[in-house]
Amino acid sequence: MSNSSLIRPLVHHLHAYVPGEQPKIRGLIKLNTNENPYPPSPRVLNAVKAAVDGRLRLYPNPTAQALREKLARLHGCGPENIIIGNGSDEVLALAVRAFVEPSRKPGVGGQKSECKVQYFHPSYSLYPVLADIHGAARNPVSLSPNFTVPTITELKKGGAWDFNAALTFVTTPNAPSGCGYATAELEKLCRAMKGVVVLDEAYVDFARENAMKLALKHPHVLVARTFSKAYSLCFQRIGYFVGHPELIAALDKIRDSYNVNGLGQIAALATLENLEYYRANFGKIIETREELSRSLTLLGFRVLPSQTNFILAKPPGGALNAKDWLQKLREKKILVRWFNYPDVKDYIRITIGTAREAKALVKAAKAILSS
Ligand SMILES: Cc1ncc(COP(=O)(O)O)c(C=O)c1O
């Protein structure tokens, strides 16, 4: 008997999420997973170090109470409006489990609205995987050209969008395009939706606007945030939702009892006491983003305007396609990301690193172009 017969068919056939590589190559410039190039603030590092002692034998606070209280003060709401996850990936997964009925026939197809996980394409490639893991139907709907969100009229006309979908994810600003969306437009979309809408604001600290007020105004809207990108804390895995207490309580029922590790809670709390440090870093990253975009544009790349800590750039036409660029840059010890999806396969996604790393990338691009 083969072991595969012991595995549920759904799991057996599942295409798992593919995270960006984390290679250990000496001298590598790592611009592939949207990590922050700047370390956490010294106060955060000290807080974590100070907590590494005999207390590690104890369970952490099961509801991350202190962190929820501090975040509540930051966002002008109560701790009952907030749930913390092991990274925002966890709260996104909880939303699928809490709000979407598994369907009889998972995959893309004409399923009932209550079984649908809906999202724009391209956006965060985890959403379809979460739907598949749960056995829910997926409803990917294409963004407009230039990666903007279609208007309500366009969505109605297109016919593919389900205004009753149980759960809709909107990545804002979008990944991997970097395109920012106006809160007024997002509000129109939220108002038109009957099911839960998650506004995934993983990159919002690098954007002009955020939509947090929508989570506190509309009972079916949740905003997802993370400490990973803007707050240099990928390693500690802290993300959260803000939204109506009834939705938050439903999510709280199904999470693991101790889903947020203790050192992560301590690091996130210390981060919130040091926001000036991080805001200065956002400024540096935005400056580098704009400078890098200008330099690559001068070299013939088509760089999409970005409101995130990465850019999506189409290399100049020539013998090399985007996948070749990934390889050529890798040979020069610069790691970027390439996605094999129809709408973005001609682009490479470049995380914004330090100004020095951006210069090295431009130098490498020049060398590749002239070789
Ligand atoms: C759009 C988006 N949402 C959420 C996440 C998950 O972030 P984390 O689980 O590290 O909080 C990512 C990470 O790449 C992302 O790109």
The ligand as an SDF file (V2000), in Angstrom:
LIG
                    3D

 16 16  0  0  0  0  0  0  0  0999 V2000
   -0.0040   40.9900    0.3280 C   0  0  0  0  0  0  0  0  0  0  0  0
    0.5820   40.2430    1.4660 C   0  0  0  0  0  0  0  0  0  0  0  0
   -0.1850   39.9730    2.5310 N   0  0  0  0  0  0  0  0  0  0  0  0
    0.3000   39.3000    3.5890 C   0  0  0  0  0  0  0  0  0  0  0  0
    1.5950   38.8530    3.6100 C   0  0  0  0  0  0  0  0  0  0  0  0
    2.0430   38.0290    4.7890 C   0  0  0  0  0  0  0  0  0  0  0  0
    2.8140   38.6880    5.6660 O   0  0  0  0  0  0  0  0  0  0  0  0
    3.1900   38.0620    7.0810 P   0  0  0  0  0  0  0  0  0  0  0  0
    2.5460   36.7050    7.1720 O   0  0  0  0  0  0  0  0  0  0  0  0
    4.6520   38.0200    7.1190 O   0  0  0  0  0  0  0  0  0  0  0  0
    2.5670   39.0050    8.0780 O   0  0  0  0  0  0  0  0  0  0  0  0
    2.4210   39.0920    2.5380 C   0  0  0  0  0  0  0  0  0  0  0  0
    3.8070   38.5790    2.5390 C   0  0  0  0  0  0  0  0  0  0  0  0
    4.4960   38.5170    1.5750 O   0  0  0  0  0  0  0  0  0  0  0  0
    1.9150   39.8160    1.4350 C   0  0  0  0  0  0  0  0  0  0  0  0
    2.6740   40.0570    0.3540 O   0  0  0  0  0  0  0  0  0  0  0  0
  1  2  1  0
  2  3  1  0
  2 15  2  0
  3  4  2  0
  4  5  1  0
  5  6  1  0
  5 12  2  0
  6  7  1  0
  7  8  1  0
  8  9  2  0
  8 10  1  0
  8 11  1  0
 12 13  1  0
 12 15  1  0
 13 14  2  0
 15 16  1  0
M  END
$$$$
